[in-house]
Amino acid sequence: MLSERELRVLREIEQHTAREDPRFATSMRRPLTAWQSQLAACYDALSVVAVLTAVLCLLLGLLGAGLTAALLAVGATVVRPRPSAASIRQWRSRDRPRQ
C-alpha cells in the first residue's frame, strides 16, 4: 500500500496531468470495456503460447523460429490494451479490508 505522502504526490501528479492534457487524463479514467477486456485476454493467451513456442524452438535448436516467437510474445505484450489507473485503484479498493 502507498503511504499518505505517496498518495498525496500521486494526486498532485494526476491533477497536474488533468490541467496539462485533459483529453489524456479523461482517457486514463475510463476502464476497459468488455470488448477491450476480451481483447486483452487474447493478447495474454497469444503471449503465453508464443513464449512456450520460443522455449521449445530454442530447446530444439531452431534459433530463428525461437527468436521470432519471442519477438511475437514481446509485441503482443506491448500492444495489449491496458486498464486505466483509475480502474485499477477502484479494483484495489474493493479488495482492501474495511477498517
C-alpha positions in Angstrom: 0.0 0.0 0.0 1.1 3.6 -0.6 1.9 5.9 2.3 0.0 9.1 2.8 2.9 11.1 1.3 2.9 8.9 -1.8 -0.9 9.2 -2.2 -0.6 13.0 -1.9 2.1 13.1 -4.6 0.1 10.8 -6.8 -2.9 13.0 -6.5 -0.8 16.1 -7.4 0.6 14.3 -10.5 -3.0 13.4 -11.5 -4.2 17.0 -11.0 -1.2 18.3 -13.0 -1.8 15.9 -15.8 -5.5 16.8 -15.9 -4.6 20.5 -16.2 -1.9 20.0 -18.9 -3.7 17.4 -21.0 -7.4 16.9 -20.1 -8.1 14.6 -23.0 -5.3 12.2 -21.9 -6.5 12.4 -18.3 -10.0 11.6 -19.3 -8.9 8.6 -21.3 -6.9 7.3 -18.3 -10.0 7.4 -16.1 -12.0 5.2 -18.3 -11.9 1.4 -17.5 -11.6 -1.1 -20.2 -14.8 -2.1 -22.0 -15.9 -5.7 -22.1 -14.6 -5.9 -25.7 -11.2 -4.5 -24.7 -11.0 -6.9 -21.7 -11.6 -9.8 -24.1 -9.0 -8.5 -26.5 -6.5 -8.1 -23.6 -7.2 -11.8 -22.7 -6.5 -12.8 -26.3 -3.2 -10.9 -26.2 -2.3 -12.6 -22.9 -3.0 -16.0 -24.4 -1.0 -15.2 -27.5 1.9 -14.1 -25.4 1.9 -17.3 -23.3 1.7 -19.5 -26.5 4.5 -17.5 -28.1 6.8 -17.8 -25.1 6.2 -21.5 -24.9 6.8 -21.9 -28.6 10.0 -19.8 -28.3 11.3 -22.0 -25.5 10.5 -25.2 -27.4 12.2 -23.9 -30.6 15.3 -22.8 -28.7 15.5 -26.2 -27.0 15.2 -27.9 -30.4 18.0 -25.7 -31.7 15.7 -23.7 -34.0 17.2 -20.3 -33.3 15.4 -18.3 -35.9 12.0 -19.6 -35.1 12.6 -19.2 -31.4 13.6 -15.6 -31.8 10.6 -14.9 -34.0 8.3 -16.4 -31.4 10.0 -14.4 -28.6 9.5 -11.2 -30.6 5.9 -12.1 -31.2 5.4 -12.5 -27.4 7.1 -9.2 -26.7 5.0 -7.5 -29.4 1.7 -8.9 -28.1 2.6 -7.7 -24.6 3.5 -4.2 -25.7 0.3 -3.6 -27.8 -2.1 -5.3 -25.2 -4.9 -2.9 -24.0 -4.2 -1.7 -20.5 -6.7 -0.7 -17.8 -6.6 2.9 -16.7 -5.0 3.9 -13.4 -8.4 4.9 -12.0 -10.0 1.5 -12.7 -7.0 -0.2 -11.1 -7.4 1.9 -7.9 -11.2 1.2 -7.9 -10.5 -2.6 -8.2 -7.8 -2.5 -5.5 -10.1 -0.5 -3.1 -12.7 -3.3 -3.4 -10.2 -5.8 -2.1 -9.0 -3.7 0.7 -10.2 -4.8 4.2 -12.6 -2.3 5.8 -11.3 -0.7 9.0 
